[in-house]
């Protein structure tokens, strides 16, 4: 019964991986209920709603709502960042890559991890010292408020929208299968839960949902890895040698290079993952929840440790699946293929090492993972509208906190409705490209403007605006013209842009555009913006100075 459920689950829930290639097609047939998963799901939702109620009693001001009052510790924030970043797609997708390609799966996961040292050494401290709630606070410190905040909000909302689609479809399919509900009802349920966390609990509730999810995921993955190593007497040589014996590719699974078919696309995706992480709005917001730059650095250090440990576990889990899943006929269909596809390798392994109860736990963790990410995304999108557009652009920095929070909550409801609509609209589409596009946009629009605003004294509003918009438009445009959308979805014969991911080109376009239109800007405003770099630099290093951005 459980395996039949998981077979359908694998086809539906984990399509939001970066490397998935098939569309979600057709209706999902009703499957027998996984009682253990349902029980744990109900317990998790009930517990997190209690946390939301507790957080609502402690959310009194805009600072509480947007950044938990800056009272989150470095360890707590590191766990929350890890919970926001370690998605169910990463857990099952990377495990599936190791299961099918071996060593290449570990190499692929490095792309997710390598962005964190960039944040640690280049961004975290200055971001915390210069900003208040969003990265636009940093970029607009010495640049034009209206232009930069508009660009920032638009870029952030586009990233949030594409990320939300992937998460909503995945969560909707999961609930549909666990409860046997209609997909549309399932998506609405997820949207309602998402809005409740953000509306009533703000950043404090979102943080604790993410912390709980991170602990659950790390605990579950650790248990699976320990059980795999116990099977081989905790000997890695035995693990690898036994895997080589039973894997169809033999010794080839220990050699790199089999996964890379198009070096340009691979390099482009690597750049998107490496630089896009620093541009993701829901990740950047987390650095404003701590008290100072020291705690911000601690946050990244802890997050990098947790995320790195997690990816090591997925490597062991993938090889464990080769040993314990691929050799067990119970996990295969009549044709000898893995039930539910290769993305189900880790879930089948959970069944193999822990039985039905542990399988239910992992299913509940998968939902918790998606819900934590969705809550963070929604809050980031609502903050971009209320703080950047409403309070800073429309009201010119003179909005009162009550009105600003009200706009944020209205935006949260609007994003909830939009997420439900998009989740239903894209139910049967290939949504994998949206995650890649979200990273590509973040790396092409948000990251260049953020980095250069902190490090390059010659940056001007004109350069940031033109270059930032060039990066945003080129990332979206090249993705549409690429093989994923132009051929797979729009059914044209040949792609106009030959590469799957555009980040290599769109990042270059953004940086060149920012550089050229800044150095050619000879206006008086540009001179004033360059003159403000020194006081900005002092504050970025010391944290001393007036809170918020400098309007001019």
ChimeraX attribute file (.defattr): number of C-alpha atoms within 10 A of each C-alpha:
attribute: neighborCount
match mode: 1-to-1
recipient: residues
	/A:1	9
	/A:2	18
	/A:3	21
	/A:4	16
	/A:5	19
	/A:6	26
	/A:7	22
	/A:8	21
	/A:9	27
	/A:10	21
	/A:11	21
	/A:12	25
	/A:13	29
	/A:14	29
	/A:15	26
	/A:16	28
	/A:17	24
	/A:18	20
	/A:19	16
	/A:20	16
	/A:21	15
	/A:22	13
	/A:23	18
	/A:24	20
	/A:25	12
	/A:26	9
	/A:27	10
	/A:28	17
	/A:29	10
	/A:30	16
	/A:31	20
	/A:32	14
	/A:33	16
	/A:34	23
	/A:35	15
	/A:36	18
	/A:37	24
	/A:38	18
	/A:39	13
	/A:40	18
	/A:41	22
	/A:42	12
	/A:43	13
	/A:44	19
	/A:45	17
	/A:46	12
	/A:47	13
	/A:48	21
	/A:49	19
	/A:50	13
	/A:51	18
	/A:52	25
	/A:53	15
	/A:54	15
	/A:55	24
	/A:56	21
	/A:57	10
	/A:58	17
	/A:59	21
	/A:60	14
	/A:61	14
	/A:62	21
	/A:63	19
	/A:64	20
	/A:65	26
	/A:66	28
	/A:67	25
	/A:68	26
	/A:69	20
	/A:70	18
	/A:71	16
	/A:72	23
	/A:73	17
	/A:74	25
	/A:75	19
	/A:76	21
	/A:77	28
	/A:78	29
	/A:79	28
	/A:80	30
	/A:81	30
	/A:82	28
	/A:83	31
	/A:84	28
	/A:85	21
	/A:86	25
	/A:87	26
	/A:88	25
	/A:89	25
	/A:90	20
	/A:91	26
	/A:92	24
	/A:93	28
	/A:94	28
	/A:95	32
	/A:96	27
	/A:97	26
	/A:98	29
	/A:99	32
	/A:100	23
	/A:101	23
	/A:102	30
	/A:103	22
	/A:104	22
	/A:105	25
	/A:106	21
	/A:107	17
	/A:108	18
	/A:109	23
	/A:110	15
	/A:111	19
	/A:112	22
	/A:113	19
	/A:114	18
	/A:115	20
	/A:116	24
	/A:117	15
	/A:118	16
	/A:119	22
	/A:120	18
	/A:121	12
	/A:122	15
	/A:123	22
	/A:124	25
	/A:125	24
	/A:126	23
	/A:127	27
	/A:128	29
	/A:129	27
	/A:130	31
	/A:131	23
	/A:132	23
	/A:133	25
	/A:134	28
	/A:135	29
	/A:136	27
	/A:137	26
	/A:138	28
	/A:139	27
	/A:140	27
	/A:141	23
	/A:142	26
	/A:143	31
	/A:144	21
	/A:145	24
	/A:146	19
	/A:147	15
	/A:148	25
	/A:149	26
	/A:150	19
	/A:151	23
	/A:152	29
	/A:153	26
	/A:154	20
	/A:155	26
	/A:156	29
	/A:157	22
	/A:158	18
	/A:159	26
	/A:160	27
	/A:161	19
	/A:162	22
	/A:163	24
	/A:164	28
	/A:165	27
	/A:166	29
	/A:167	31
	/A:168	30
	/A:169	33
	/A:170	27
	/A:171	29
	/A:172	28
	/A:173	27
	/A:174	28
	/A:175	24
	/A:176	23
	/A:177	26
	/A:178	25
	/A:179	17
	/A:180	18
	/A:181	16
	/A:182	16
	/A:183	22
	/A:184	18
	/A:185	15
	/A:186	25
	/A:187	27
	/A:188	20
	/A:189	15
	/A:190	24
	/A:191	26
	/A:192	15
	/A:193	18
	/A:194	27
	/A:195	23
	/A:196	20
	/A:197	29
	/A:198	29
	/A:199	25
	/A:200	20
	/A:201	26
	/A:202	30
	/A:203	30
	/A:204	28
	/A:205	29
	/A:206	29
	/A:207	28
	/A:208	23
	/A:209	29
	/A:210	30
	/A:211	23
	/A:212	20
	/A:213	30
	/A:214	29
	/A:215	17
	/A:216	20
	/A:217	25
	/A:218	20
	/A:219	13
	/A:220	17
	/A:221	24
	/A:222	19
	/A:223	18
	/A:224	25
	/A:225	24
	/A:226	15
	/A:227	20
	/A:228	24
	/A:229	18
	/A:230	11
	/A:231	16
	/A:232	16
	/A:233	11
	/A:234	13
	/A:235	11
	/A:236	12
	/A:237	10
	/A:238	14
	/A:239	20
	/A:240	20
	/A:241	13
	/A:242	17
	/A:243	25
	/A:244	20
	/A:245	13
	/A:246	13
	/A:247	20
	/A:248	13
	/A:249	14
	/A:250	14
	/A:251	14
	/A:252	15
	/A:253	23
	/A:254	16
	/A:255	11
	/A:256	15
	/A:257	13
	/A:258	13
	/A:259	17
	/A:260	13
	/A:261	9
	/A:262	11
	/A:263	11
	/A:264	16
	/A:265	18
	/A:266	18
	/A:267	17
	/A:268	22
	/A:269	23
	/A:270	23
	/A:271	24
	/A:272	31
	/A:273	26
	/A:274	24
	/A:275	27
	/A:276	29
	/A:277	28
	/A:278	28
	/A:279	31
	/A:280	24
	/A:281	28
	/A:282	27
	/A:283	18
	/A:284	22
	/A:285	25
	/A:286	28
	/A:287	34
	/A:288	29
	/A:289	29
	/A:290	25
	/A:291	17
	/A:292	18
	/A:293	23
	/A:294	14
	/A:295	22
	/A:296	29
	/A:297	22
	/A:298	21
	/A:299	28
	/A:300	27
	/A:301	18
	/A:302	21
	/A:303	25
	/A:304	23
	/A:305	16
	/A:306	20
	/A:307	23
	/A:308	18
	/A:309	14
	/A:310	21
	/A:311	23
	/A:312	15
	/A:313	20
	/A:314	29
	/A:315	26
	/A:316	25
	/A:317	33
	/A:318	31
	/A:319	31
	/A:320	30
	/A:321	28
	/A:322	29
	/A:323	24
	/A:324	18
	/A:325	26
	/A:326	23
	/A:327	13
	/A:328	13
	/A:329	13
	/A:330	14
	/A:331	24
	/A:332	18
	/A:333	13
	/A:334	8
	/A:335	7
	/A:336	11
	/A:337	13
	/A:338	21
	/A:339	26
	/A:340	23
	/A:341	17
	/A:342	21
	/A:343	29
	/A:344	28
	/A:345	31
	/A:346	28
	/A:347	28
	/A:348	27
	/A:349	26
	/A:350	28
	/A:351	20
	/A:352	21
	/A:353	20
	/A:354	16
	/A:355	12
	/A:356	18
	/A:357	16
	/A:358	20
	/A:359	25
	/A:360	25
	/A:361	21
	/A:362	23
	/A:363	25
	/A:364	27
	/A:365	25
	/A:366	26
	/A:367	25
	/A:368	27
	/A:369	28
	/A:370	28
	/A:371	27
	/A:372	28
	/A:373	26
	/A:374	32
	/A:375	29
	/A:376	29
	/A:377	30
	/A:378	29
	/A:379	29
	/A:380	29
	/A:381	24
	/A:382	27
	/A:383	30
	/A:384	28
	/A:385	26
	/A:386	25
	/A:387	29
	/A:388	28
	/A:389	22
	/A:390	20
	/A:391	21
	/A:392	22
	/A:393	20
	/A:394	14
	/A:395	14
	/A:396	14
	/A:397	16
	/A:398	11
	/A:399	16
	/A:400	11
	/A:401	15
	/A:402	12
	/A:403	14
	/A:404	20
	/A:405	23
	/A:406	14
	/A:407	19
	/A:408	28
	/A:409	21
	/A:410	16
	/A:411	21
	/A:412	26
	/A:413	21
	/A:414	15
	/A:415	24
	/A:416	23
	/A:417	16
	/A:418	16
	/A:419	29
	/A:420	25
	/A:421	18
	/A:422	19
	/A:423	25
	/A:424	20
	/A:425	13
	/A:426	16
	/A:427	26
	/A:428	15
	/A:429	16
	/A:430	21
	/A:431	28
	/A:432	24
	/A:433	23
	/A:434	21
	/A:435	22
	/A:436	26
	/A:437	28
	/A:438	28
	/A:439	28
	/A:440	37
	/A:441	31
	/A:442	31
	/A:443	30
	/A:444	37
	/A:445	33
	/A:446	32
	/A:447	24
	/A:448	25
	/A:449	31
	/A:450	22
	/A:451	17
	/A:452	18
	/A:453	23
	/A:454	22
	/A:455	15
	/A:456	12
	/A:457	16
	/A:458	18
	/A:459	27
	/A:460	29
	/A:461	26
	/A:462	24
	/A:463	25
	/A:464	30
	/A:465	26
	/A:466	19
	/A:467	28
	/A:468	28
	/A:469	23
	/A:470	22
	/A:471	34
	/A:472	26
	/A:473	18
	/A:474	23
	/A:475	29
	/A:476	20
	/A:477	14
	/A:478	23
	/A:479	26
	/A:480	22
	/A:481	20
	/A:482	21
	/A:483	23
	/A:484	22
	/A:485	19
	/A:486	19
	/A:487	16
	/A:488	18
	/A:489	13
	/A:490	12
	/A:491	12
	/A:492	12
	/A:493	10
	/A:494	13
	/A:495	18
	/A:496	14
	/A:497	16
	/A:498	16
	/A:499	21
	/A:500	24
	/A:501	29
	/A:502	31
	/A:503	34
	/A:504	22
	/A:505	16
	/A:506	28
	/A:507	31
	/A:508	16
	/A:509	22
	/A:510	30
	/A:511	22
	/A:512	17
	/A:513	21
	/A:514	27
	/A:515	20
	/A:516	15
	/A:517	19
	/A:518	21
	/A:519	14
	/A:520	12
	/A:521	17
	/A:522	11
	/A:523	10
	/A:524	8
	/A:525	16
	/A:526	23
	/A:527	14
	/A:528	14
	/A:529	20
	/A:530	16
	/A:531	14
	/A:532	16
	/A:533	21
	/A:534	11
	/A:535	12
	/A:536	26
	/A:537	16
	/A:538	15
	/A:539	16
	/A:540	22
	/A:541	13
	/A:542	14
	/A:543	20
	/A:544	13
	/A:545	13
	/A:546	9
	/A:547	12
	/A:548	16
	/A:549	21
	/A:550	16
	/A:551	14
	/A:552	13
